[in-house]
């Protein structure tokens, strides 16, 4: 019963992490303009994401522009896109596989060992998806930090971490943690012992035996 609760907890955490990965991928706030110079411009806030760049006016109006061509983008941005999309697809596969192996589901009830192995396999896929998202967000964040501290980068073109990065880090951690909990439901190998031999009992002597 305890393993079933741990399995359910792992699935819920991994599922929430997968939802967070989708939200992080769709958000345009992967990096935001830093106003660290002397001339502070408060009329607008600039954001850049994986798919578009946005500018928010002081009136609250937001204008976004989708990137024109995929080939004109930096290779690092293309790789980040690919990793995040791969994490989403892997998470979708992990959901179907894990649901099949959940103890609360009636699928594959005739073979509990295979059923638990399906849950473990789903946990491994969740961990892979979380690692892909973690690598993508960390790589993107590292490039933002390098450009920020580069002395040759103009002050008015420096960017800081956006909220999508923090959501991506949290979501990747949840997916990895949930997948680890699912892997804890791995069936243990039971040691099989040979059946004990039964020896016939000697009948009690009645004293009537003759030689």
N, C-alpha and C positions, 0 to 999 in steps of 0.2 A: 504493500500500500504506500509505503514511503517512497519507493522508487517511482511509482505512478505520479505522486505529487511533484517530485523533482522533475520528472519528464514533462509534466504539464507546465511547470514554471519555466523550464528551459524553452519550451515552444513559444510561450507568451513573450518572453524576453526577446527571443530571436525574431518573432514576428514584428514586435514593436521596432526593433532595430532595422528590419527590412523596410518598414514604412518610413522611418527616419532617413534611410538612404535615398528613397524616392524623393522625399521632400527636399533633401539637401541637393540632389541632382537638379531639380527643377528650379530652385531658388536662384535669383540673379546676384545675390549678395555674397559671392565667394571672396571678393576683395572690395574694399571701399576706399575712396580717396582720403588721404591724410593731409590735414591742413596744419602742418608742423612749421611752416615758414612764418615770416613776419607779416606778409599780406594774407590775412585770413578772409576767405571768400565764403560767406554764409548763405549766398543766394541759392545755391544748389548743392546737392550731394550726389556724387558719382559712384556708381556700382558697376562691377563687371562679374559675369558669371560664365558658365560653360557654354551657354547658348546665346546670350544677349548681353548688351550693356544698357544701363538705365541711368537716367538723371532725374532726381527729385527736386522740384522747385520749392522755394520757401512757402509757397501757397499750398503745398501738399500734392500738387499735380505731378504725376510720374510719367515720363516718356521713355519708352524702351525701343531698342533697335536690335533686331536679330542679325547675327553675323552674316555677311553677304555670302562668302565662299568658304567652304571647308578647307580648300587647298591653301588659302591665304593665312590660315591660323598657324600658330606656333605648334611645333611637334609635341611639346610638353602638354599643351592644352588638348590636343587630339588624343594623346595617351591617357590623360585624365578622364576625358569623355569615355573612352573605350573601357577603362577600368570600372567606372561607375555604372555604365550600362551592363557590363558583365556581372557586376555585383548584384544588380537588380534581377537579371535573368537567373543567376544561380540561386538567389533567394526564392524566386518563384518555384524553381524545381525542388528546392529543399522543403518548401511548404507542402507540396503534394507528397513527397517521399515521407516526410515526418508524420503527416496525418495518417498515412497508411499504417505506420508502425506504432501509433499511439494506443495505449492500453484501453482508453475509453471508446475507441472505435471498434466496430465489429468486423472489420476486414481482416482476413487471414487468422481467424480465431483458432483454426484447426492446427496451426503450427506457431506456437508462441515464440520459439527461438528465432524463426525467420522474421516474425513480426517485430521483435525487439531489435534485430539487426537492421531492419528498415529504419527504425527510429535513430539508431546510431549513425547510419549512413546519411540520413537527413541532417543530423547534427554536424557531421564532417563537412557537408556542403554549406551549411550556414557559416561555419568557421571560415571556409574558403571565401565566401562572399564578404564576410566582415573584414578579412585580411585584404581583399582587393580594394574595398572602400577605404580602409585605413591607409594603404599605400598611396592611393590616389589623393586623398585629402592632405596627407603629410607631405607628399611630393609638391603639391600645389602650394601649400603653406610655406615650405622651405624656399621656393622660388620667390614668393612674395617678400619673405624676410630678407633674402639676398638682395633683391632690388631696392628694398627700403634702406638698407645700410650701405648700399653702393654709393660712394661719394660722387660718382659721375651721373647719378640719376637726379634730374632736376627736382627741386622741392615740390613744385606744383604738380608733378606727375607721380609722386610716391603714393603707394597704397598700403593699407593695413588689412589684417584678417577681417573677413566678413562673418556674419552670423551663420551662413551656410557651412562654413568650415567647422565651427564648433558643433553644429547639429550633426555633421558628418562624422566627426570624431566620436561623439556620444553614441550615434547609431551603430557605428562599426564595433564599438565596445560591447554594446548590447547584443549584437548578432554573434560575436565571438563567445560571450559569456553564456548566452542561451544555447549555442551549439555545444559548448562544453558540458552543460547540464544534460543535454540529450545524449551525449556520448557516455555519460555516467550510468545510463541504463543498459549498458552492455551486459548480455547474459553471461553468468559465470559458468565456467566449465565444471561439471560435477564429476567427481572421481568415481568411477564404477569399480566395484569390488566383485570378485567372483563369488557366486552363491556358495554358502557354507554347506558342506557335505553332511548329511544326516546319517548317523550310524545307528543300526538297529540295537535296541536295548535287549540285554540278556534277560531271559525269563527267570524269575526267581526259582531256586531249587526247591522241589517239594519233598525231597528225601525218598522218593520212590524210584529213583533211577537205579538200574542194576547194571553191573558190568558184565 
